[in-house]
Amino acid sequence: MFTIEHDFDASIITLIDEAEPNTRPLNEDIVILTFDDRVVVEQMSPDGDEVVRVTFTMHQLAELRLALNLPEGNYRIEQQS
């Protein structure tokens, strides 16, 4: 399950972990904040005492998107002028 909200300066996507009862432990929700120049992924730490945050530039996000569909190897994305 997921939700989408639009704020003044960001869109917020929340991924909510779901599982059949007693099949596995649930993970904390993942919150994705998208801005014009970056994407931030947040999740509560397993012990629940802090939010772990990863920030991607738009270039890093583009590389991640490509990497999900490529075989093992080294790659470089050439910048378009």
PASEBA-1860 file (N, C-alpha, C; in nm, 3 decimals):
! residues 81
1> MFTIEHDF> 0.085/-0.117/0.000/0.000/0.000/0.000/0.090/0.123/0.000 ~ 0.045/0.229/-0.063/0.119/0.354/-0.059/0.025/0.472/-0.065 ~ 0.074/0.587/-0.020/-0.003/0.711/-0.028/0.080/0.815/-0.102 ~ 0.014/0.913/-0.161/0.079/1.024/-0.230/0.014/1.153/-0.180 ~ 0.098/1.247/-0.139/0.051/1.379/-0.096/0.134/1.485/-0.167 ~ 0.073/1.598/-0.196/0.145/1.709/-0.258/0.144/1.828/-0.164 ~ 0.265/1.869/-0.123/0.282/1.989/-0.041/0.325/2.104/-0.130 ~ 0.349/2.218/-0.069/0.390/2.338/-0.143/0.518/2.315/-0.222
9> DASIITLI> 0.621/2.257/-0.159/0.751/2.243/-0.226/0.793/2.099/-0.252 ~ 0.710/2.001/-0.219/0.750/1.861/-0.237/0.627/1.773/-0.255 ~ 0.651/1.659/-0.321/0.553/1.552/-0.323/0.603/1.446/-0.227 ~ 0.512/1.385/-0.152/0.550/1.288/-0.050/0.480/1.155/-0.079 ~ 0.562/1.052/-0.098/0.511/0.917/-0.121/0.547/0.835/0.002 ~ 0.450/0.767/0.060/0.476/0.681/0.175/0.444/0.538/0.136 ~ 0.546/0.449/0.148/0.528/0.307/0.120/0.502/0.237/0.253 ~ 0.389/0.172/0.264/0.347/0.109/0.388/0.361/-0.043/0.372
17> DEAEPNTR> 0.443/-0.103/0.459/0.466/-0.247/0.451/0.340/-0.321/0.495 ~ 0.303/-0.421/0.419/0.188/-0.505/0.453/0.226/-0.651/0.438 ~ 0.172/-0.736/0.523/0.196/-0.880/0.514/0.078/-0.952/0.579 ~ 0.062/-1.075/0.538/-0.040/-1.159/0.602/-0.001/-1.175/0.749 ~ -0.097/-1.180/0.840/-0.065/-1.194/0.983/0.025/-1.314/1.011 ~ 0.127/-1.291/1.095/0.220/-1.396/1.140/0.306/-1.457/1.029 ~ 0.322/-1.388/0.915/0.407/-1.443/0.809/0.548/-1.388/0.816 ~ 0.564/-1.265/0.861/0.697/-1.204/0.874/0.682/-1.075/0.952
25> PLNEDIVI> 0.792/-1.028/1.009/0.785/-0.898/1.077/0.765/-0.786/0.975 ~ 0.691/-0.684/1.013/0.670/-0.570/0.924/0.788/-0.474/0.935 ~ 0.823/-0.411/0.825/0.925/-0.307/0.823/0.860/-0.172/0.844 ~ 0.938/-0.077/0.891/0.889/0.060/0.907/0.850/0.117/0.771 ~ 0.756/0.211/0.772/0.717/0.279/0.648/0.837/0.350/0.588 ~ 0.839/0.360/0.457/0.941/0.436/0.384/0.874/0.561/0.330 ~ 0.934/0.677/0.358/0.881/0.804/0.311/0.976/0.859/0.206 ~ 0.922/0.895/0.089/1.001/0.949/-0.021/0.954/1.090/-0.047
33> LTFDDRVV> 1.046/1.186/-0.030/1.014/1.327/-0.052/1.081/1.369/-0.183 ~ 1.003/1.417/-0.278/1.060/1.459/-0.406/1.052/1.611/-0.418 ~ 1.167/1.671/-0.445/1.180/1.814/-0.466/1.226/1.838/-0.609 ~ 1.241/1.964/-0.649/1.288/1.995/-0.784/1.429/1.945/-0.810 ~ 1.516/1.947/-0.708/1.657/1.917/-0.729/1.709/1.792/-0.656 ~ 1.622/1.723/-0.582/1.668/1.608/-0.506/1.549/1.520/-0.466 ~ 1.583/1.398/-0.426/1.486/1.304/-0.372/1.542/1.253/-0.240 ~ 1.461/1.256/-0.135/1.504/1.212/-0.002/1.421/1.089/0.035
41> VEQMSPDG> 1.492/0.984/0.080/1.426/0.861/0.125/1.451/0.850/0.276 ~ 1.343/0.832/0.352/1.353/0.825/0.498/1.286/0.698/0.549 ~ 1.345/0.643/0.655/1.284/0.530/0.724/1.332/0.532/0.869 ~ 1.246/0.498/0.961/1.282/0.490/1.102/1.381/0.374/1.119 ~ 1.484/0.395/1.201/1.582/0.289/1.225/1.514/0.169/1.291 ~ 1.572/0.050/1.279/1.508/-0.069/1.337/1.480/-0.058/1.486 ~ 1.566/0.013/1.561/1.540/0.028/1.704/1.447/0.144/1.735 ~ 1.406/0.218/1.632/1.304/0.320/1.647/1.346/0.448/1.714
49> DEVVRVTF> 1.477/0.475/1.721/1.519/0.596/1.791/1.564/0.710/1.700 ~ 1.574/0.687/1.570/1.612/0.794/1.479/1.564/0.764/1.337 ~ 1.551/0.869/1.258/1.515/0.855/1.118/1.643/0.846/1.036 ~ 1.653/0.743/0.953/1.767/0.727/0.863/1.727/0.793/0.732 ~ 1.814/0.879/0.680/1.779/0.959/0.562/1.888/0.945/0.456 ~ 1.847/0.924/0.332/1.938/0.920/0.217/1.888/1.022/0.117 ~ 1.979/1.108/0.069/1.943/1.211/-0.030/2.010/1.180/-0.162 ~ 1.931/1.176/-0.270/1.980/1.154/-0.405/1.970/1.284/-0.484
57> TMHQLAEL> 2.074/1.317/-0.560/2.059/1.424/-0.659/1.977/1.365/-0.773 ~ 1.929/1.449/-0.860/1.850/1.399/-0.973/1.937/1.311/-1.064 ~ 2.067/1.344/-1.077/2.158/1.262/-1.157/2.175/1.123/-1.095 ~ 2.193/1.118/-0.963/2.205/0.989/-0.895/2.078/0.907/-0.910 ~ 1.965/0.972/-0.904/1.838/0.902/-0.921/1.826/0.845/-1.063 ~ 1.870/0.921/-1.162/1.869/0.871/-1.300/1.960/0.750/-1.314 ~ 2.077/0.754/-1.249/2.168/0.639/-1.254/2.106/0.518/-1.184 ~ 2.041/0.539/-1.072/1.975/0.428/-1.003/1.867/0.367/-1.090
65> RLALNLPE> 1.788/0.451/-1.154/1.681/0.403/-1.241/1.738/0.313/-1.352 ~ 1.848/0.356/-1.413/1.911/0.275/-1.517/1.973/0.147/-1.460 ~ 2.036/0.159/-1.344/2.106/0.044/-1.284/2.010/-0.071/-1.252 ~ 1.887/-0.040/-1.222/1.792/-0.145/-1.189/1.764/-0.239/-1.305 ~ 1.796/-0.195/-1.429/1.767/-0.275/-1.547/1.890/-0.318/-1.624 ~ 2.010/-0.302/-1.566/2.134/-0.337/-1.636/2.201/-0.456/-1.569 ~ 2.279/-0.534/-1.647/2.352/-0.645/-1.588/2.473/-0.594/-1.508 ~ 2.538/-0.684/-1.439/2.657/-0.651/-1.361/2.762/-0.584/-1.448
73> GNYRIEQQ> 2.831/-0.484/-1.395/2.936/-0.414/-1.470/2.954/-0.272/-1.420 ~ 3.043/-0.198/-1.487/3.069/-0.058/-1.456/3.010/0.028/-1.566 ~ 2.946/0.136/-1.530/2.877/0.220/-1.628/2.899/0.366/-1.595 ~ 2.895/0.451/-1.696/2.897/0.597/-1.677/2.793/0.656/-1.771 ~ 2.710/0.742/-1.717/2.611/0.811/-1.798/2.674/0.941/-1.848 ~ 2.679/0.959/-1.976/2.732/1.082/-2.033/2.626/1.190/-2.024 ~ 2.665/1.307/-1.978/2.573/1.420/-1.965/2.537/1.472/-2.105 ~ 2.409/1.498/-2.126/2.363/1.555/-2.251/2.373/1.707/-2.243
81> S> 2.423/1.770/-2.347/2.434/1.916/-2.348/2.310/1.982/-2.400
END
